[in-house]
Amino acid sequence: MLIEGEVIMQLNNSEITIGIIGPEALMKQTREVLKAFPNFKPIYSTTTPASVTKAVTEELIDEVDVLLFTEFHLYFEAKQHINFSIPVHHVPLTGTGLYRSLFIIKSNFGLKNLSIDTIEEKYVEQILFELAESDYNCYSFNQHTNQNLIDHMTRFHKNNYHKNQSIAITGIQEVSNRLSELDIPNEWVIPTHQDMIVSLERALLAAETRRNKESQIVFGIIDIDNFTRVIEKYTSEHDVQLLKLQIQQMLLNYTKQLDGHLINSGGEEYSFITTRGIFERETRGYKFIPLLKETKSELGITLSVGVGFGSSAAEAGSHARLALRQSKELGGNICYIVREDRSVLGPVDISANTQYERYDLAITDTGLLDKAEKAGMSAVYMTKLMARVARHKKFDYTAQELATTLDITIRSAHRILLKWMDAELVDIVGEEKVTHKGRPRRIYRLSFIVDDIS
């Protein structure tokens, strides 16, 4: 791997490390264009036909803030094998570079028959229209899921040349080299300076946006579930105070992992402040929070946690309170997140067997809100319910099935369904006969969700 050693700029906090992956033939041009981007600190990785894209990419991924592939097939192959946690871009062949190649082909061979790969046919057609070309045939390579992509592309162009005398247009240097060895006329589309500038501008914007989000304030509220009931089993105030100290020590240890700051808000509630980037990493993408399991197993208590994202501390704190409400409504021992757009993510819980959910926080349909109020449901609970049921794409339920879907008891499901019937939120659409003795089970249609989605 060739690492750039001629970065003249002075390192500072605004510097963004970018990994450049591509063939040697494009590296000189990339270095030249990058001189116009002083915020980028480049690390170059030169590929050869024998390079393994996955291995090359994994060498760079932990060292950079953003990745740029100079050839599409490298980008495509990497995306098949790696789940990226950083912005990843490639240089698209849609602009002046493609125009230049088509103009060269027109001058040397004419534009009667063309075979293309890694380039969208619509862009070729657009440029041919601008060149006043209408009598042509264009054959596109569309088999990107195949292994040995270079071999397949070369064979594709070779077959089209022998069958249709087509001129090959490729976005891959190795394909061009192989076709030239076979004396098949071809044009390797090389991105121009302008193409690269556009791609680097996009990469810069993506990296800065991500960096800004990573430094965004995250506010969390931790509430001890049923704390009054918990301390009732302790016979002395000394034991209660000892429990509080143990809880605080455990929360301090967890907050230390987040590089955050813990605040005792009084009573059974605590708050913490950290940054989004750290919280995202420590929760493994908002899906892992060992604190919940540890407090339950070591201290015999459960926690409700609400986490808020926001563009300001006030907004993050407000969203954390809303998120805590989600957690409390589900019975505790769980964590939810309310993001800056007021969408809800969760549960963030290592022991949760339920699927990860995402739904908007607010309902704006006043008619639906009136019905929810009549049924004794909050707007928050209504939106959560709608998201959970809609995810299963099933709207007709028996009480038993609804209990399973919502993770509640059958008795609770019956009680909820009766309230919904009174509020005209559900309809009885049939009965399910049971194999053993007993009354048939009613089938309810959740019409308020069907109407909202349709």
C-alpha positions in Angstrom: 0.0 0.0 0.0 1.4 3.4 -1.0 0.9 6.0 1.7 1.0 9.7 0.8 4.0 11.3 2.4 4.0 14.7 0.7 1.1 16.3 2.5 2.5 19.9 3.0 -0.5 21.3 4.9 -0.2 21.7 8.7 -2.4 19.2 10.6 -5.3 20.7 12.5 -8.6 19.7 13.9 -10.5 20.4 10.7 -8.4 17.9 8.8 -10.3 15.0 7.3 -8.5 11.8 6.3 -9.6 10.3 3.0 -8.7 6.9 1.6 -8.2 6.8 -2.1 -8.4 3.3 -3.7 -7.8 2.7 -7.4 -5.3 1.8 -10.1 -1.9 3.6 -10.4 -2.9 5.2 -13.7 -5.5 7.4 -11.8 -3.4 8.2 -8.7 -1.4 11.0 -10.3 -4.5 12.8 -11.4 -6.1 12.3 -8.0 -3.1 13.8 -6.3 -3.3 16.8 -8.5 -7.0 17.4 -7.9 -6.6 17.0 -4.2 -4.3 20.1 -4.1 -7.5 22.1 -4.2 -8.8 20.4 -1.1 -6.6 21.4 1.8 -8.9 19.9 4.4 -8.2 16.4 3.1 -5.3 14.3 4.3 -5.1 11.6 1.7 -4.0 8.0 2.1 -3.5 6.2 -1.2 -3.9 2.5 -1.8 -2.9 1.4 -5.3 -4.7 -1.6 -6.7 -3.5 -4.1 -9.3 -5.4 -6.8 -11.3 -4.3 -9.3 -8.6 -5.5 -7.1 -5.7 -8.2 -8.4 -3.4 -10.5 -5.4 -3.0 -11.9 -6.5 0.4 -8.4 -6.8 1.9 -7.2 -3.5 0.4 -10.3 -1.7 1.8 -10.0 -3.3 5.2 -6.4 -2.0 5.5 -7.7 1.6 5.2 -11.1 1.6 6.8 -9.9 2.1 10.4 -7.5 4.9 9.4 -9.8 7.2 7.4 -12.9 9.3 7.8 -14.2 8.7 4.3 -13.4 6.4 1.3 -13.3 7.2 -2.4 -12.9 4.5 -5.1 -11.7 5.8 -8.5 -13.3 2.9 -10.4 -16.8 1.7 -9.9 -16.1 -2.0 -9.9 -13.9 -1.7 -6.9 -16.6 0.3 -5.1 -19.2 -2.3 -6.1 -17.1 -5.3 -4.9 -16.3 -3.7 -1.6 -19.9 -2.9 -0.9 -20.8 -6.6 -1.4 -18.4 -7.7 1.4 -18.1 -4.9 3.9 -20.7 -3.1 6.0 -19.2 0.4 6.1 -19.5 2.6 9.1 -18.0 5.6 7.3 -19.1 7.5 4.1 -18.0 5.6 0.9 -18.0 7.1 -2.6 -16.9 6.4 -6.1 -16.1 8.6 -9.1 -19.1 8.2 -11.4 -18.5 8.2 -15.2 -21.4 10.5 -16.1 -19.8 13.8 -17.0 -17.1 15.3 -19.1 -15.0 12.1 -19.1 -17.7 10.1 -20.8 -18.4 12.9 -23.2 -14.7 13.0 -24.2 -14.5 9.2 -24.8 -17.6 9.2 -27.0 -16.3 12.1 -29.0 -13.0 10.2 -29.6 -14.9 7.1 -30.7 -17.0 9.1 -33.0 -13.9 10.6 -34.6 -12.1 7.3 -35.0 -14.8 4.7 -35.6 -18.2 6.3 -35.7 -21.0 5.6 -33.2 -23.0 2.9 -35.0 -22.6 0.1 -32.4 -21.4 0.4 -28.8 -21.0 -2.0 -25.9 -20.6 -0.4 -22.5 -19.9 -1.5 -18.9 -20.0 0.3 -15.5 -21.7 3.3 -17.2 -25.4 4.0 -17.1 -26.9 3.6 -20.6 -29.1 6.7 -20.1 -26.0 8.9 -19.7 -24.6 7.5 -23.0 -27.9 8.1 -24.7 -28.1 11.7 -23.4 -24.6 12.5 -24.8 -25.4 10.8 -28.1 -28.5 13.0 -28.4 -26.4 16.1 -27.8 -24.0 14.8 -30.5 -27.0 14.6 -32.9 -26.7 10.8 -33.1 -29.8 8.7 -33.5 -28.9 5.7 -35.7 -27.0 3.6 -33.2 -27.2 0.4 -31.2 -26.0 0.3 -27.6 -25.4 -3.0 -25.7 -25.0 -2.7 -21.9 -23.3 -5.1 -19.4 -25.7 -5.6 -16.5 -24.4 -8.7 -14.8 -22.7 -7.1 -11.8 -23.5 -10.0 -9.4 -21.2 -12.3 -11.2 -17.8 -13.4 -9.8 -14.7 -12.8 -11.9 -16.3 -9.5 -13.1 -13.3 -8.5 -15.3 -13.4 -11.9 -17.2 -17.2 -11.5 -17.8 -16.9 -7.9 -19.0 -14.0 -8.8 -21.4 -16.0 -11.7 -22.8 -19.1 -9.5 -23.1 -17.2 -6.9 -25.2 -15.4 -9.6 -27.2 -18.7 -11.3 -28.2 -20.3 -8.0 -29.1 -17.3 -7.0 -31.3 -17.3 -10.3 -33.2 -21.1 -10.3 -33.6 -21.9 -6.6 -34.1 -18.5 -4.9 -34.7 -19.3 -2.8 -31.6 -16.8 -0.5 -30.1 -16.2 -1.1 -26.4 -16.5 1.7 -23.8 -15.3 0.6 -20.3 -14.8 2.2 -17.0 -12.1 -0.3 -15.9 -8.5 -0.1 -16.9 -7.9 -3.8 -16.8 -10.8 -4.5 -19.2 -9.4 -2.0 -21.6 -5.9 -3.6 -21.4 -7.3 -7.1 -22.1 -9.4 -5.8 -25.0 -6.3 -4.1 -26.5 -4.3 -7.3 -26.3 -7.1 -9.0 -28.3 -7.0 -6.1 -30.9 -10.6 -5.1 -30.0 -11.1 -1.4 -30.4 -12.1 0.2 -27.0 -12.0 3.4 -25.0 -11.2 3.5 -21.3 -13.4 6.3 -19.8 -11.1 8.2 -17.5 -12.7 10.8 -15.1 -11.7 14.3 -15.9 -10.5 16.8 -13.3 -14.1 18.1 -13.1 -15.5 14.7 -12.5 -13.1 14.1 -9.6 -13.7 17.6 -8.1 -17.4 16.8 -8.0 -16.8 13.5 -6.3 -14.4 14.9 -3.8 -16.8 17.7 -2.9 -19.5 15.1 -2.2 -17.0 13.1 -0.1 -16.0 16.2 1.9 -19.6 17.2 2.6 -20.5 13.6 3.7 -17.4 13.5 6.0 -18.1 16.9 7.6 -21.8 16.1 8.1 -20.9 12.8 9.8 -18.2 14.6 11.9 -20.7 17.2 13.0 -23.2 14.6 14.0 -20.6 12.6 15.9 -19.9 15.7 18.1 -23.6 16.3 18.5 -24.8 16.3 22.2 -26.6 13.3 23.4 -28.7 13.6 26.6 -29.9 10.6 28.5 -32.3 10.1 31.4 -32.1 7.0 33.6 -35.1 6.2 35.8 -35.1 3.4 38.4 -38.3 1.4 37.8 -40.7 1.2 40.8 -38.1 2.5 43.2 -40.5 3.0 46.0 -41.5 -0.7 45.8 -37.8 -1.7 45.6 -36.8 0.0 48.8 -39.8 -1.3 50.8 -38.0 -4.6 51.2 -35.1 -2.9 53.0 -35.6 -2.7 56.8 -33.2 0.1 57.5 -32.3 3.5 56.0 -28.7 2.4 56.0 -29.4 -0.4 53.6 -31.4 2.0 51.3 -28.5 4.4 51.2 -26.1 1.6 50.5 -28.3 0.5 47.6 -28.3 4.1 46.2 -24.5 4.2 46.4 -24.3 0.9 44.5 -26.6 2.2 41.8 -24.7 5.4 41.5 -21.4 3.6 41.3 -22.7 1.4 38.5 -24.1 4.4 36.6 -20.8 6.2 37.0 -18.9 3.2 35.6 -21.2 3.1 32.6 -21.0 6.9 32.0 -17.2 6.6 32.1 -17.4 4.1 29.2 -19.3 6.9 27.3 -16.7 9.5 28.2 -19.8 11.3 29.6 -20.9 13.2 32.6 -23.4 11.8 35.1 -25.9 14.0 37.1 -28.0 12.9 40.0 -31.3 14.6 39.3 -32.7 13.7 42.7 -34.6 10.6 43.9 -34.5 7.7 41.5 -33.6 9.7 38.4 -30.2 10.3 36.8 -29.1 12.1 33.7 -26.0 11.7 31.5 -24.4 13.8 28.7 -22.1 12.4 26.0 -21.5 12.8 22.3 -23.3 11.0 19.5 -20.2 9.4 18.0 -19.2 7.8 21.3 -22.7 6.7 22.1 -23.1 5.1 18.7 -19.9 3.2 19.1 -20.5 2.0 22.6 -24.1 0.9 21.8 -22.8 -0.8 18.6 -25.1 1.2 16.4 -27.9 1.7 19.0 -28.4 -2.0 19.6 -26.4 -2.9 22.8 -26.7 -1.5 26.3 -25.2 -3.8 28.9 -26.2 -1.5 31.8 -29.8 -2.8 31.7 -28.7 -6.4 32.2 -26.0 -5.6 34.8 -28.3 -3.6 37.1 -30.9 -6.3 37.0 -28.6 -9.3 37.6 -26.3 -7.6 40.2 -28.7 -5.3 42.1 -32.1 -6.8 41.3 -33.5 -3.6 39.9 -34.5 -2.5 36.4 -34.0 0.8 34.6 -36.0 2.8 32.0 -33.6 4.8 29.8 -34.5 7.6 27.4 -31.9 9.1 25.1 -32.4 12.2 23.1 -30.5 13.6 20.1 -30.8 17.3 19.2 -29.0 20.3 17.6 -28.9 21.9 21.1 -28.7 20.7 24.6 -32.2 21.9 25.3 -33.6 20.0 22.3 -31.7 16.8 23.2 -33.0 17.0 26.8 -36.5 17.4 25.7 -36.2 14.4 23.3 -34.7 12.3 26.1 -37.7 13.0 28.3 -40.0 11.9 25.4 -37.8 8.8 24.9 -38.0 7.9 28.6 -41.8 8.1 28.3 -41.6 5.4 25.6 -39.5 3.2 27.8 -41.8 3.6 30.8 -44.9 2.8 28.8 -43.4 -0.5 27.8 -43.0 -1.5 31.4 -39.3 -0.5 32.0 -36.0 -2.4 31.7 -35.6 -1.0 28.2 -34.1 2.0 26.4 -35.5 4.1 23.5 -34.1 7.0 21.5 -35.8 10.1 20.1 -33.8 11.6 17.3 -33.6 15.2 16.2 -36.4 14.7 13.7 -38.6 13.3 16.5 -38.5 9.8 15.1 -38.1 6.9 17.7 -35.5 4.2 17.6 -35.4 1.1 19.8 -35.4 -0.9 21.8 -31.7 -0.5 22.6 -31.4 -3.6 24.7 -29.0 -6.6 24.6 -31.7 -8.9 26.0 -34.6 -7.7 23.8 -36.0 -10.4 21.6 -38.4 -8.0 19.8 -37.5 -6.5 16.5 -35.8 -3.1 16.3 -38.4 -0.4 15.7 -38.5 3.0 14.1 -41.5 5.2 14.0 -42.5 8.9 14.0 -43.4 10.3 17.3 -46.5 12.3 16.5 -49.9 11.7 14.9 -51.3 14.7 13.1 -54.7 13.2 12.1 -57.0 15.0 14.6 -59.8 12.5 14.0 -57.5 9.6 14.9 -56.3 11.5 17.9 -59.9 12.0 19.1 -60.5 8.3 18.8 -57.3 7.4 20.6 -58.3 9.7 23.4 -61.7 8.1 23.6 -60.0 4.7 23.8 -57.7 5.9 26.6 -54.6 5.8 24.4 -51.9 8.4 24.2 -50.7 9.6 20.8 -47.3 8.2 21.6 -48.7 4.7 22.3 -50.9 4.9 19.2 -47.9 5.7 16.9 -45.9 2.9 18.5 -48.7 0.4 18.1 -49.3 1.4 14.4 -45.6 1.0 13.6 -45.4 -2.4 15.3 -48.5 -3.8 13.7 -47.8 -2.3 10.3 -44.3 -3.9 10.3 -45.9 -7.4 10.3 -48.2 -6.4 7.4 -51.1 -8.1 9.2 -54.2 -6.2 10.3 -56.6 -9.0 11.2 -56.0 -10.5 14.7 -57.5 -12.7 17.4 -56.9 -11.4 20.9 -54.3 -14.2 21.3 -52.4 -13.1 18.2 -52.5 -9.4 19.2 -51.1 -10.3 22.6 -48.2 -12.0 21.0 -47.5 -9.2 18.6 -47.6 -6.5 21.3 -45.9 -8.6 23.9 -48.7 -8.3 26.4 -51.0 -10.8 28.2 -54.1 -12.1 26.5 -56.2 -10.5 29.3 -54.7 -7.1 28.4 -55.3 -7.7 24.7 -59.0 -8.4 25.4 -59.3 -5.3 27.5 -57.6 -3.1 24.8 -59.8 -4.5 22.0 -63.0 -3.7 24.0 -61.8 -0.1 24.4 -61.0 0.1 20.7 -64.4 -1.3 19.7 -66.1 1.4 21.9 -63.9 4.0 20.1 -64.7 2.6 16.7 -61.1 1.8 16.0 -61.5 -1.9 15.2 -64.1 -4.1 13.5 -65.1 -7.7 14.0 -64.6 -9.4 10.7 -65.1 -13.1 11.5 -64.5 -15.9 13.9 -61.8 -18.5 14.1 -62.9 -22.0 15.0 -60.7 -23.8 17.5 -60.0 -27.5 17.3 -60.7 -28.2 20.9 -63.8 -27.5 22.8 -64.5 -23.9 23.5 -66.0 -20.7 22.1 -64.8 -19.5 18.6 -62.2 -16.7 18.7 -63.3 -13.4 17.3 -61.2 -11.9 14.5 -60.7 -8.2 14.8 -59.6 -5.9 12.0 -57.5 -2.9 13.1 -59.2 -0.5 10.7 -57.6 2.6 12.1 -54.2 1.3 11.0 -55.4 0.1 7.6 -57.0 3.5 6.9 -53.9 5.3 8.0 -51.5 3.2 5.8 -53.8 3.2 2.8 
